[in-house]
Amino acid sequence: MVLVFKHFFYKNYVGLTFWPFIILKHNSLKGDSVLINHEKIHLKQQLELLIVPFYLFYVAEWLIRSLLYLDFYKGYQNISFEREAYYKEDNLNYPAQRKAFSFIKYLWY
């Protein structure tokens, strides 16, 4: 389910996934198939890790990578879940074809 909350986002962020919802900054983004696909990949990741462990892993990895890079945004960009989603977002068939736990190979990518 796609929801729109324009006052929910910080700076350049325009979408996020909070299972089972995709939340967007603007209604016009509903037509952005690449963004929606990126968020659908996150839905798959969240479901396979039983949702709560996904968020714990996500935050832990973000904090560790932020310390490694000494930069919170660079830390975010290098989270394995984000790496997978950014790398595969152009493949609109990827969510249907994706193998479980595919994010693992992006831990050391």
C-alpha positions in Angstrom: 0.0 0.0 0.0 1.4 3.4 -1.0 0.8 6.4 1.3 1.8 10.1 0.8 3.0 12.3 3.7 4.9 15.3 2.4 5.9 16.6 5.9 7.4 13.3 7.0 10.7 13.5 5.1 14.1 15.0 5.8 15.9 17.0 3.1 16.3 14.9 -0.1 14.7 11.7 1.1 11.5 11.1 -1.0 10.4 7.6 0.0 10.7 4.9 2.6 9.3 1.5 3.4 7.8 0.7 6.7 6.3 -2.8 6.2 3.7 -3.1 4.8 3.6 0.5 3.6 5.6 2.5 1.0 5.5 6.1 2.1 6.3 8.8 -0.4 6.9 12.6 -0.1 4.8 13.6 -3.0 1.8 12.1 -4.8 3.5 12.5 -8.2 6.2 9.9 -7.0 3.6 7.1 -7.3 4.4 7.1 -11.0 8.1 6.7 -10.5 8.5 3.0 -11.3 12.2 2.9 -10.3 11.5 4.5 -6.8 8.5 2.2 -6.3 10.7 -0.8 -7.3 13.4 0.2 -4.9 10.9 0.3 -2.1 9.4 -3.0 -3.1 12.9 -4.5 -2.7 12.9 -3.2 0.8 9.5 -4.8 1.5 10.9 -8.2 0.4 14.0 -7.6 2.7 11.8 -6.7 5.7 9.5 -9.7 5.2 12.3 -12.2 4.9 13.9 -11.0 8.2 10.5 -11.0 10.0 10.3 -7.2 10.0 11.6 -6.2 13.5 15.0 -7.9 13.0 15.3 -6.1 9.7 15.0 -2.7 11.4 17.5 -3.7 14.2 20.0 -4.9 11.6 19.4 -1.8 9.4 20.1 0.6 12.2 23.1 -1.3 13.5 24.7 -1.5 10.1 24.0 2.2 9.5 25.7 3.1 12.8 28.7 0.9 12.1 29.1 2.1 8.5 28.7 5.7 9.6 31.5 5.3 12.1 33.7 3.6 9.4 33.1 6.4 6.9 32.7 9.2 9.5 29.7 10.3 7.6 26.0 9.4 8.3 24.9 9.8 4.7 27.8 7.7 3.3 27.0 5.2 6.0 23.4 5.1 4.8 24.4 4.6 1.2 26.5 1.6 2.1 24.0 -0.3 4.1 23.7 -3.8 2.5 19.9 -3.4 2.1 20.4 -0.1 0.3 23.2 -1.3 -1.9 21.0 -4.2 -3.1 18.0 -1.9 -3.6 20.0 0.8 -5.5 21.9 -1.7 -7.6 18.7 -3.6 -8.7 16.1 -0.8 -8.7 16.2 -0.4 -12.5 15.3 -4.1 -12.9 11.5 -4.0 -12.5 11.3 -7.8 -12.5 13.8 -8.1 -9.6 11.4 -8.2 -6.7 9.6 -11.2 -8.2 12.9 -12.9 -9.2 14.8 -12.1 -6.1 16.2 -14.9 -4.0 15.8 -14.8 -0.2 18.6 -13.1 1.7 20.2 -11.6 -1.5 21.3 -8.6 0.6 24.0 -10.7 2.2 26.3 -10.5 -0.8 26.1 -6.7 -0.5 27.6 -6.7 3.0 31.1 -6.9 1.4 30.3 -5.5 -2.0 
